[in-house]
Structure formats: structure tokens, C-alpha cells
Amino acid sequence: METQVCSPGPPANLVFIEFLHDFHKFPLIFLIFSRFIPTQNYHRDDPSLPLQKAGHASLVETSNGRWYLAYLCGRPLPGTRLCNLGRETSLVECQWTEDGWLRLVSGTNHPLLTVEDPGLPSYPFEPEPQRVEFHGPRLPNQFETRREPPDPSWCSLTARPGTLRLHGRESPGSRFDVSIVARRLTSQHATVSTLMWFEPCEEHHLAGLICFYDERNFFLLRVGHDEELGRFIGVFAVENGSARETNPALIAGKENQPVELRATFAACDLNFFWRTDEGVWRMIDETFNAGTLSDDACNGFTGTYVGMSVHDLTGGGLHADFKWFELAPMVKEPVSKP
């Protein structure tokens, strides 16, 4: 017996096909995965299930004789059909019927949030730290860059020891040389934050905390420069290629003062905050739709990325330094609205 994955359409239409091949009984039988877990756009009998869009399965037998399907799926935001965490891997236990067919142990065709302990020895992995500080010679493995590996010409962990230095390059909407270092969002309820030093000199300098799907869909909590205000902060939002900005807020304080930046994901709600000197968090006075950065809205499969972003549209390579980056469960703290 062997298994194969077919992909006749977009990610919402993935199909698992099982080949049962016994030359003594029958030449070839195809069993469609949708008999196990429907793989159309959303589950036909229950579109409210927390896991949807199942497909791309692999069949495995454990050492104690139990059978499982490992498959990809999507986790929609509550009340929507928008999956902002990208493709996730799920498990479901199977069993063979007396006449040689594979069926789910649960007796349903629903993807499940939990499965019974398989009774195997545990093999725990070290949990990833919530806060990453930039002390080593290389970027930690959970971080990624856009279309190219990190290079010291724009991404350095040694120029200012204890920080990540990014030199600004093209706009976050560019498909070419972009200075973004980011990691995948792993929960629909999360807090993302970083501490940044950045001294922009003109309007073409911007840097900050980015929530990113692709060059046509992102939210950048950025520090910038205005001729009248001086150093300011606001959100640069691009949704389906359409750009807009929130009202700028003045960052008062001494020169070279770092700014702490934060984004919170609370299901469909995405909010941004900032502060200096570990003071009270100040909130950007707009709530954004986290579903904008979803596979379904953007026709992809990666999910939302969160990270650090620096841009110098003059070509001068102005840099920003980041002390740490944190991805943690969502917390509530006192905030001050503009």
C-alpha cells in the first residue's frame, strides 16, 4: 500500500488519495480523502468546525500498531472563513475495517482538535523562548528573511553587540531588496513586541514592527520623520494594495531614546501600541482586521508573519537597532489612548 497527495485546485481543495493494491483480489481502488475528512472549501456538514480545509495527508503506523493520518488544515478566525495562521499540521487516528477499508476511529469525518494519547514514550522538545535577545553570531532559527538569506551588508548581529542592526533598503511593498526579519504568528491570541533605536532624518526613513502577509497586505507600526512634528509614530497600512496611514503621534523625548512597539492579536482584532521609558502604553486609535493577513484573503498558505522592518527610500541605508523581539500569549496592561 502507498499514499499519494493530489492538489487539483487551490489550498481549500486539497485531496488525499489512498491506493490499495492487492493483485490477488483487485487491481486498484481509489479512496478519496473527503470520505474521511471533507476537503472542499469548508466542511459541508459543519462550516463552524474549528479546523477546516484538510488535505495533503500522510499515513503512518506507530510501533505499537496504531494508525494515524498526519494532514494539513486551516484554523479560521472565529465567525469567518479566514485562516491567518497558515497551513497547520494535524493528526487523526484511523483503523482498518474487517473488509480492508480505512476509517476514522472517532466514527465521524470531522478534523479533531485533540486525539487520544497513542501510548508511546514521550519525546519532548525544548519550548521556544518567548523573548529572543540578539547575542549570538546568527539569527535564531525561527526568524526568516524575504527571498534571500541574511547578509551583513544589511543585517548584522555584530555592528552593535547585543542588538540586531538592519539597514534600510526598499519599501515594504517591494518584491526585491527589503530589510524585513520576521517569524510566523503561532496563535490567534498573541502579543508581539520589540525595543528599537531609530533616528529618522526625513520622510523617506521608516522602521518598526511589521505584521506582514505579502507586499500587498501588511501593517507597519513605524517610526518616521515629519518636517513639522519631528520624530513621530503611526501605522502604515496596506490592504489589497491600497495604502493609508493613521494620524501621526509625536514621540517626545531625548535624542537616541528607544521606543518599545507592540501589536496584539485578539481573534479578528489587531491593535498597536507604543511607549518610551517603560511608561504607560499608548494605543494607536484604530483597530485593524487580522483577517486581512490570512491565506484566504491573500490567496496563499503561509499565514501572518510578525517581525522587524527598516526602510530607507533614499538608498542611503539608514539603520535601526533592535534589542529583542517577543512573541507571547496576549496580556492586558494599562493603556493610554491618544
N, C-alpha and C positions, 0 to 999 in steps of 0.2 A: 504494500500500500504506500502511496505517496500523496502529498498535498501540494496544491498549487494555488497561487493567488492570481486573480484576474482583476483588471481595473477597466471596465468598459466605459467609464464616464468620469465625472468629477468626483472628489472625495466622498460625497454623500451617496455614491452609487457603487461602492466597492463590493466585490463579491468573492466569497471563498468557495472553491470547488474541491470536493473530495473525490479522489479516484479510487475506486475499489476494483481491483483487477485480480480475478481468480480464473485462470484459463480452464479449470475443470468445471466451473459452474456457470460462468457468464463472461462474455468478452470484456465489457467495460460499462460501468454505471457511474453517472454523474449525480452528485448530490449537492444541490445549491445551498450555500451558507444561509440564505434567507429562510430556509426551513428551520434552522437553528435560531438565528437572531436576524430579523428582517434588516436589510441593508439599503433600503430605499432612502429618500431624503430624511425622513424621520419615521419612527416606529409607527406602523399602520394602526395597530390596535390602541396604542397609548403614546401619543406625542409628548406627554408630560413626564415620561421616564427621565431620570437624571443623566443617564448615558444613552447616546444616540449614535447613528452613523457607524455602526460596527462593520468591520471588514479587515482585509489583509491578515488572515489568520494563519497560525502555525499550530499543528497538532503534536502533543508530546505525551509520552508515557513516563511516569515517575518510577523510581527504583522500587517502590512498593506496589506497583501495578495499577495506579490510578491514572486516569486520562484527563487532560486539560487542553483547552484551546486558549492560546495567547493571541489576542487580536487588538487592532487599533479601534479607537472610538473617539467621540467628541462629547464634551460636557457643556450643554447650553447654559447660558446665564438664565437665572430664574425668569419665567414668563416670556422667554424669547426663543428664537432658533439661531442664536449667535454664540459660537464657541470661541472664547478668547484665550483659551489655554492651549490651543493647537491639538494635534493628534496625541492622544494618551494611550498607554498600553494597559489592557485589562485581561483578566483571567476568568474562565468559567469552566466548571468541572463537567465532564461528559461520561457516558457509559455506553457500552455496546449492548444492543438488544439481542435476544436469542436468535433472531434471524439475520444478525450481522450488520445492523444499522447503528449509526452513532446518534445519540440523543443527549440533551442536557439533563443532568441529574435533577435539576430544580423542577422538571416537568413543565416548564414554560419555554417561551422563546425570547425572554427578556434578558438584556445585559444586566449584570448584578453589580452593586457597589461593594459587596463583601462575598467571600467564599469561605467554605469550611477549611480549617487547618488540614493540610494534606498529611500530617503525621510524619514529617521528615525532620531531620536535625536542622536547627536554626543556623543561619549563616548571616549574621547581622553586618551591616555596613556602617561605617562611621558617618553620622549625620553631617551634612554640610554646615559650616558656621553661618549664622545669620548675618554677622558683620564681617566683612573682609577688609583687612588693612593691608596696604601695599608696601610690604617689606622685602619680598623676595625678588630674584632676578627675572622672574617670568610672571605673566598674568596667570592667576588661578584658572583651573580647567573649566569652571562654569561660565567664564566670560568668552564672548565671541566678538569678532570684528566683521565689517561689511566687505565681502568679496575679495579680501586679501588678508594675509597674516599680519599681525602687528609688526611694525618696523620702527627702529629707533629714530628714524627721521621725523616721525610724528607721534610715536607712542613710547614713552620712556619711564622706567622704574628706577633709573639711576641719576637723572639730571637733578632731582631734588630728593634725596633719600628719604624714604618713609611716605612718599606720595606717588601717585600716578600722574605724570605730566602728558597732556595731549596738546599738540599743536593744531591750531585751527586750519582747516582746509575748506573744501567746498560746502555749499548749503546742504542741510539735511534732506532736501528734496533732490539732490544729485544722485545719479547712478554710478558715479565714478569715484573720485578720491574724497572720502568722507571720514572724518575722525569721530567715530562712534565706537564705544566699548560697552557691550550690554550682555545681559543674560536673560533667559526665559522667565517669564512670570509663571509661578507654580501654584498659585491659589487665587480664587476669585475674591478672597478677602485678605488683603495684604497691605503692608506698609513698606514703601520704598524710600530710602533716604541716602543722602551723601553730604559731605562737607567740602566746599570748593573755595579756592582762591582764584579770583579773576578780575583783572583791571582793564576793562574795555576803554578804548580811546575814541571810538567813533561808531556810527550807526551800523557799520558792516561787521562789527565784532559781536558775537553772541556765544554763550556757553551755558550749560546747565544740566538738568535732569530730564531725560527724554523717555517717553513711553511711545514705543515705535512698532508699527507693523511693516510698513514699506515706505518708499519715498513719497507716496500719495496719501498716507494716513499715519499721522503722528501728532503727539502733543509734547511740546518742549517748554518746560519751566525754565526760562532763560534769563540770565543777567545780561543787560545790554547798556548802551550809552546813548543818551539824548543830549543835544546841544543845550537845551534849557534845563532839563532835570538833572543832568549828570548821570551817575550810575543808577539804573532802575531795574525792576524785575517785573515780569509778566509772562503770560502763556502765549506762545506762538502755536496756533492750532491749524493743522492741515487735514481736512476731511474730504476724501474722494477727490483730491487735487485742488480743493478750494481753500485758500489761506485766509486767516484772520488773526487778530491779536486782541487780547484783553487790555483793559486800561492799565497803563504802567503805574507802578508804585515806587516811590523814591526810596532808595536804600541810603539812609543817613548813617554816618559813622566815619571813622578814621580810614585813612588810606591803607590798602592791603588787608582790610578786615575780611575774614572768611564769611561765607554765607552758607547756612545749612538749608538744604532743599528737601522737600518731602512730597510724595504722592501717596494717596490712599485709594485702594480699590475696595469698594463695598458692593459686591454684586455688580449691578449696572452703573453705579455711580463712581466717577473718578474725580477726585478733588486734589488741589495742590496747595502747599503751604511753604512758608519760609520764615527764617528768623536769623538774628545775629546775636552773638554773645550769650548763646544758650538762654535767650529770653523767651517770652511768650510766642507761640506760633502765630503767624499772621496768615490768614486764609485768602487765597485768590477768590474773588467774589463771583464764581461761576462753577457749576457742576457740569462735568462733561460726561458723555456717554461712553462707557468702557466697551460697549458692543461695537463701536466704530473700529476698534483694533481687533477684530475677530476674523476667523477663517472665512466665515460666510459672507461678511461684508466686503472682504478684500479678495475673495476667490483664491485662497491659499491654504496652507496647512501648518504653518509654523507657530501660530499663536502670537500673543503680545510679547515683546521684549522690553526690558527696562534697563536703563544704563546712563552713561555719561557721554556728553556730546559737546564738541567745541568746533566753532566755525569762524573763519576769517575770510570774508569775501573779497578782501583787497589782495589776497595772495601773500600777505606778509607773515603768516604763520604764528600769529599771537597765541600764546599758550594759556592754559588753565591747569591748576594743580588740584588733585582730589586726594583727601586724606584717607577716606574709607568709603565703602559702599555697603548698604544694608538692605536685605530683603527679609522681612519678618512678618509674623501674624499682625493683623491690624490692631492698633492700640488707639485709645482715645485720650487726648490730653487737652488742657485748656487752650483755646484758640481765640485770636482777636480778628474780627472781620474788618475789612477796610471801611 
